[in-house]
Amino acid sequence: AAVAPVLDEALASFSGLAPASGIVGLALLVWSASSLVRAIDGAFRIIFQDSGEGRTPIRDVVSVLAVAAGAFAAAIILILVPLPDFMDEVLGLK
C-alpha cells in the first residue's frame, strides 16, 4: 500500500524522540495523578467530614503511584485493543 512508506518514515523519525517523550510523558502522568489524588482526597474529606488525621507522605506517594499505574494500564488497554483492527483497515489488509 502507498501508506506503508509514509508510516515507516514517521516511525523512524518518532523513534529518535522516544526517550525524551517518554520522560516528559511519565512526568506529566505523575503530575496529573497527583492532582487527581489531591482532588479526590479533598472531596472525600468534605463528604466524610475527615480532618485528615493519620495521613502520611508515604500514603500520598502510594496513592499517586497507584492512580498513575491505573491510568497507564487503562491507556495501554485503550490503545492496544482497537489498534490491530485500525491498522489492518489503514493498510488495506481487511
N, C-alpha and C positions, 0 to 999 in steps of 0.2 A: 504494500500500500504506500501511497505517497506521504502518509503521515509519519511513517517509521523513521526516516532520516531526520525529520524535524524533532521528533521525540528524543532520538539518540543525542542530537546536538544539545538540546535543552538539558537533558540529564547529565551530560558531560560538564556543562557549564555550572549546573547547580551542585555537582559533587565537590567542586572546589570550594564552595561556600558552606559545605555541610558542618565543619567543626564550629565555625563562628555562629552559624544559625542555630546549631544545637545548643550552644552555651546560652545564647540570648533567649532561646525558647524555654530552656529549663529555668532560667532566672525569672522570666515572665510567668511561667507556670507556678512557681513557688510564691511569687508576689501575689498573683491572683488568688491562689489557695489561701494565703494568709488573710487577705481581705474578706474572702468568703467565710472563713472560720470566725473572724472577728465580728462580722455581721450576724452570723447565726448565733454566736455566743451572746451578743448583745440582745438579740430578740428573745432568746431563752431566758436571759436574766429578767427581762421585763415580764414575760409570760409567767414564769415560775417565781417571781419576786426573789431572785437569788442575789445574795450580797457579793458573790464571787469568792467567798471564803473557801480555802482549800485548793485554789488554782495555783499551779506551779508552772515555771517556764518549761519544764520537761513535758507536761501535759499539753501545753500550747504547741510545742515543736512536733510532738507526736500527732496531734490533731491536724496540723498543717501538712505534714508528710502524708498522712492517711488521705486527706482530701486531694492532694496533688496526685497521689498514686491512683486514686479512683478516677480523677479527671483524665489522667493519661490513659488508663485502661479503657475508659469509655471512648476516648478519641481514637485509639487504635482499633477498637471494635467497629466504630462507625466508618473508619477508613477501609479496613481490610474486608469487611463483609461484602459491601457492594462493589468493591474495586475490580474483581475479576470480570464480572459481567459488563461493567462500563468499559474496561479496556478491550474486551472482545468486540464490543459494539463499535468503539472508535477505530480499531484496527481492521474492521470488516470481517472478523472471523466468525461472526454469528449471523 
